[in-house]
Amino acid sequence: MKQIEAKEVIKTLNWIAQADDDGQSVLEPKRNRNGIYECLVHLPLIEKTVIGIGDYKLESIDNATKQSSKLIDEYLEENPNCEVKNMFGDSRYVLEEDDNGYLCIHLMQEGAYC
């Protein structure tokens, strides 16, 4: 089972949920014709789109959300009065991908490690 720390994933999902009129926050990697996963993320309000690629779903999500997290931070720095707020504080999350490609996110307990 593969896993990553999901701080950027949570930040991206939170941003999309709050900034998008639809409120639909989904990260859905798709396999391209070359067998590589692509995760496309559109950031509402910022109006930019990033794409993460990887051999696995998890890798493509990680790559996309690292890029989107940087864009979110830049936007918040330039727009300190932005209404979108971090709803998750400093909680630690882990995103896991099992051998069948299913994804699951977990809140880590204090003192637990990935």
Protein Blocks (a to p, Z undefined) as FASTA:
>chain_A
ZZddfklmmmmmmmmmmmpmnlpacddddddfkopacdddddehklpacddddfbfklmm
mmmmmmmmmmmmmmmmmmmmbfbdcfkljadcdddddfkopacdddddehiaZZ
